[in-house]
Amino acid sequence: MITVGIDVGSISAKAAMMKDGELIGSKVMLTGYNARNAGERVFTDLLVELDIQRDAVDRIVATGYGRNSVDVADKAVTEITCHAAGAHFQDPAVRCVIDIGGQDSKVIAMDTTGRVTDFAMNDKCAAGTGRFLEVMARALEVDLDAFGEMSLEADQPAAISSLCTVFAESEVISLIARGERRENIIAGIHESIGSRVIAMANRVGITEPVMMTGGVAKNIGVVRALEKKSGKPIRVSAHAQVNGAIGAALIAANIA
């Protein structure tokens, strides 16, 4: 059986294809202004990349904020369920998932079967998300891809007290004006994200092992900040950015 999961997020659209329970390919692209087109494009591009005909795909499940706009999907499933399924597939030992995406962050507690037992989600404010990091990168005139490694060179993380993106950007601009090192400012930004996310995680309960998923998992500085604030090691998913799509593809294999 061939199944596909399509995860349309606010910043990127992801697709993952499974064949008889094995991940055979995935694709990531920018969502752009049209979520419906993004879901179709990422699916079509994955088919071309894997040289698989559309009619060879048995079932498709969509997830993410744009899940209801994916016309090719047989069903839409919440991202909480899909991220838990994807994490369990990648590492069955995992009991807690921290997912930081473009415009939301979530913490998911799971049982031994990968079933969601509790979760918390921040989807009302961009603080502590990928979009927040993009705004900070522009203010600092630094490539976002360099953020993680640069923060590890900090000697004293700057204090970023505001959890609001707009006010935090003002704090960063003030720190720049005072001549603070970029590395210290970036480390401070990561620590503010760590504090916000771990406070949310503590409401759910952080049971080890902990896995981080989502595009922000590629930022080693955020991972280290989360480890520092939680006092626990964090595993970074091998397919962090497409974890939700993987979960959706797995769920597609089990729908009637």
C-alpha positions as CSV (number, residue, x, y, z in Angstrom):
1,M,0.0,0.0,0.0
2,I,1.2,3.5,-0.9
3,T,0.0,6.4,1.3
4,V,0.9,10.1,1.4
5,G,0.7,12.6,4.2
6,I,0.5,16.3,3.3
7,D,1.2,18.9,6.0
8,V,0.4,22.4,5.0
9,G,1.9,24.9,7.5
10,S,1.9,28.6,7.6
11,I,5.5,28.8,6.2
12,S,6.1,25.5,4.5
13,A,4.2,22.7,3.0
14,K,5.5,19.1,3.5
15,A,4.6,15.8,1.9
16,A,5.8,12.3,2.9
17,M,5.2,9.0,1.1
18,M,5.0,5.6,2.8
19,K,5.0,2.2,1.1
20,D,4.0,-0.8,3.2
21,G,5.0,1.0,6.4
22,E,8.4,2.3,5.1
23,L,9.2,6.0,4.4
24,I,10.3,6.2,0.8
25,G,10.4,9.9,0.3
26,S,9.5,13.4,1.4
27,K,9.4,17.0,0.1
28,V,9.4,20.5,1.6
29,M,8.5,23.8,-0.1
30,L,7.3,27.2,0.9
31,T,3.6,27.5,1.4
32,G,3.3,31.0,-0.1
33,Y,0.0,32.9,-0.1
34,N,-2.1,30.0,-1.4
35,A,-2.4,27.0,0.9
36,R,-4.5,25.0,-1.5
37,N,-2.0,25.3,-4.3
38,A,0.9,24.5,-1.9
39,G,-0.7,21.2,-0.9
40,E,-1.2,20.2,-4.5
41,R,2.3,21.4,-5.6
42,V,4.2,19.6,-2.9
43,F,2.3,16.4,-3.6
44,T,2.8,16.6,-7.3
45,D,6.5,17.4,-6.9
46,L,7.0,14.4,-4.6
47,L,5.3,12.1,-7.2
48,V,7.7,13.4,-9.9
49,E,10.7,13.1,-7.7
50,L,9.9,9.4,-6.8
51,D,8.7,8.6,-10.4
52,I,5.3,7.4,-9.0
53,Q,2.0,7.9,-10.8
54,R,-0.8,9.6,-8.9
55,D,-3.2,6.7,-9.3
56,A,-0.7,4.4,-7.6
57,V,-1.3,6.3,-4.3
58,D,-4.0,4.5,-2.3
59,R,-4.8,7.1,0.3
60,I,-3.9,10.6,1.3
61,V,-4.3,12.4,4.7
62,A,-3.8,16.1,5.1
63,T,-2.8,17.9,8.3
64,G,-1.5,21.3,9.5
65,Y,-3.3,24.7,9.5
66,G,-4.2,24.4,5.8
67,R,-5.4,20.8,6.0
68,N,-9.0,21.6,5.0
69,S,-7.8,23.2,1.7
70,V,-6.0,20.1,0.4
71,D,-8.5,18.9,-2.2
72,V,-6.6,15.7,-3.0
73,A,-6.8,14.4,0.5
74,D,-9.2,11.6,1.6
75,K,-9.3,12.9,5.1
76,A,-8.0,15.8,7.3
77,V,-6.5,15.0,10.7
78,T,-5.3,17.4,13.4
79,E,-1.5,18.0,13.6
80,I,-1.4,16.9,17.2
81,T,-2.4,13.4,16.3
82,C,-0.1,13.4,13.3
83,H,2.9,14.6,15.1
84,A,2.5,12.0,17.8
85,A,2.2,9.2,15.2
86,G,5.2,10.5,13.3
87,A,7.4,10.7,16.4
88,H,6.3,7.2,17.5
89,F,7.2,5.9,14.1
90,Q,10.7,7.5,14.2
91,D,11.4,6.5,17.8
92,P,8.9,4.3,19.7
93,A,10.6,5.1,23.0
94,V,9.6,8.8,22.8
95,R,7.0,10.0,25.4
96,C,7.0,13.7,24.8
97,V,7.2,15.8,21.6
98,I,8.1,19.4,21.4
99,D,7.1,20.8,18.0
100,I,8.0,24.4,17.0
101,G,6.7,25.4,13.6
102,G,6.3,28.6,11.7
103,Q,3.5,30.2,13.7
104,D,2.7,27.8,16.6
105,S,4.4,25.6,19.1
106,K,3.0,22.5,20.8
107,V,4.0,20.0,23.4
108,I,2.5,16.5,23.2
109,A,2.5,13.7,25.8
110,M,2.2,10.2,24.5
111,D,1.8,6.7,25.8
112,T,3.7,3.6,24.8
113,T,1.6,3.1,21.7
114,G,2.0,6.7,20.4
115,R,-1.5,7.7,21.5
116,V,-1.9,11.3,22.7
117,T,-2.5,11.5,26.4
118,D,-2.3,15.3,26.8
119,F,-1.1,18.4,24.9
120,A,-0.6,22.1,25.0
121,M,-0.5,24.5,22.1
122,N,0.4,28.1,21.5
123,D,-1.3,29.2,18.3
124,K,-2.4,32.7,19.3
125,C,0.9,34.4,19.3
126,A,4.0,34.1,17.1
127,A,6.4,34.5,20.0
128,G,8.7,31.5,20.3
129,T,8.0,30.2,16.8
130,G,9.8,30.2,13.4
131,R,8.2,33.5,12.4
132,F,9.5,35.0,15.6
133,L,13.0,33.9,14.7
134,E,12.6,35.3,11.2
135,V,11.7,38.7,12.6
136,M,14.7,38.6,14.9
137,A,17.1,37.6,12.1
138,R,16.0,40.5,10.0
139,A,16.5,42.9,12.9
140,L,20.0,41.6,13.4
141,E,20.8,41.4,9.7
142,V,21.9,37.8,10.1
143,D,21.0,34.8,7.9
144,L,18.5,32.7,9.9
145,D,20.5,29.5,9.0
146,A,23.4,30.9,11.0
147,F,21.5,31.6,14.2
148,G,22.1,28.2,15.8
149,E,25.8,28.1,15.5
150,M,26.3,31.8,16.3
151,S,24.4,31.5,19.6
152,L,26.8,28.8,20.7
153,E,29.6,31.4,20.6
154,A,27.9,33.6,23.1
155,D,29.8,34.5,26.3
156,Q,26.8,36.0,28.1
157,P,23.3,35.6,26.7
158,A,21.5,38.9,26.6
159,A,18.3,39.3,28.6
160,I,15.2,39.4,26.4
161,S,12.3,40.0,28.8
162,S,9.4,40.4,26.4
163,L,7.4,37.4,25.1
164,C,5.7,39.6,22.4
165,T,7.4,39.6,19.0
166,V,6.9,43.3,18.5
167,F,8.3,44.3,21.9
168,A,11.1,41.7,21.7
169,E,12.2,43.2,18.4
170,S,12.3,46.6,20.1
171,E,14.5,45.1,22.8
172,V,16.8,43.6,20.2
173,I,17.2,46.9,18.4
174,S,18.0,48.6,21.7
175,L,20.7,45.9,22.5
176,I,22.2,46.5,19.0
177,A,22.3,50.3,19.7
178,R,24.1,49.6,22.9
179,G,26.8,47.6,21.1
180,E,25.9,44.1,22.5
181,R,27.4,41.2,20.6
182,R,25.1,39.6,18.0
183,E,26.0,36.2,19.5
184,N,24.8,37.2,22.9
185,I,21.6,38.7,21.5
186,I,20.8,35.5,19.5
187,A,21.5,33.3,22.6
188,G,19.2,35.5,24.6
189,I,16.5,35.1,21.9
190,H,16.9,31.4,22.1
191,E,16.7,31.4,25.9
192,S,13.5,33.4,25.8
193,I,12.0,30.8,23.4
194,G,13.2,28.0,25.7
195,S,11.5,29.6,28.7
196,R,8.2,30.1,27.0
197,V,8.1,26.6,25.5
198,I,9.2,24.8,28.6
199,A,6.6,26.7,30.7
200,M,4.0,25.3,28.4
201,A,5.6,21.9,28.5
202,N,5.5,21.8,32.3
203,R,1.7,22.2,32.2
204,V,1.6,18.9,30.2
205,G,4.4,17.2,32.0
206,I,7.8,16.4,30.4
207,T,8.4,12.7,30.4
208,E,11.6,11.4,28.9
209,P,12.6,10.6,26.2
210,V,11.8,13.9,24.6
211,M,11.9,14.5,20.9
212,M,11.9,17.9,19.1
213,T,10.2,18.2,15.7
214,G,9.3,21.0,13.4
215,G,11.5,23.3,11.3
216,V,13.0,25.1,14.3
217,A,14.6,21.7,15.4
218,K,17.3,22.5,12.8
219,N,18.4,25.4,15.1
220,I,20.9,23.9,17.6
221,G,20.7,27.0,19.7
222,V,17.0,26.5,20.4
223,V,17.6,22.8,21.1
224,R,20.3,23.7,23.7
225,A,18.1,26.4,25.2
226,L,15.3,23.9,25.7
227,E,17.6,21.4,27.2
228,K,19.0,24.0,29.6
229,K,15.5,25.2,30.7
230,S,14.1,21.7,31.0
231,G,17.1,20.0,32.5
232,K,16.5,17.1,30.1
233,P,18.2,15.8,26.9
234,I,16.3,16.4,23.7
235,R,16.4,14.1,20.7
236,V,16.1,15.8,17.4
237,S,14.0,13.9,14.9
238,A,15.9,12.7,11.8
239,H,13.0,14.0,9.7
240,A,12.0,16.9,12.0
241,Q,10.4,19.1,9.5
242,V,8.3,16.4,7.8
243,N,7.3,14.6,11.0
244,G,3.7,15.7,10.8
245,A,3.5,14.6,7.1
246,I,5.0,11.2,8.1
247,G,2.3,10.8,10.8
248,A,-0.4,11.7,8.3
249,A,0.8,9.1,5.9
250,L,0.8,6.5,8.6
251,I,-2.7,7.4,9.6
252,A,-3.7,7.2,5.9
253,A,-2.8,3.5,6.0
254,N,-5.3,2.8,8.7
255,I,-8.4,4.8,7.6
256,A,-11.4,2.9,6.1
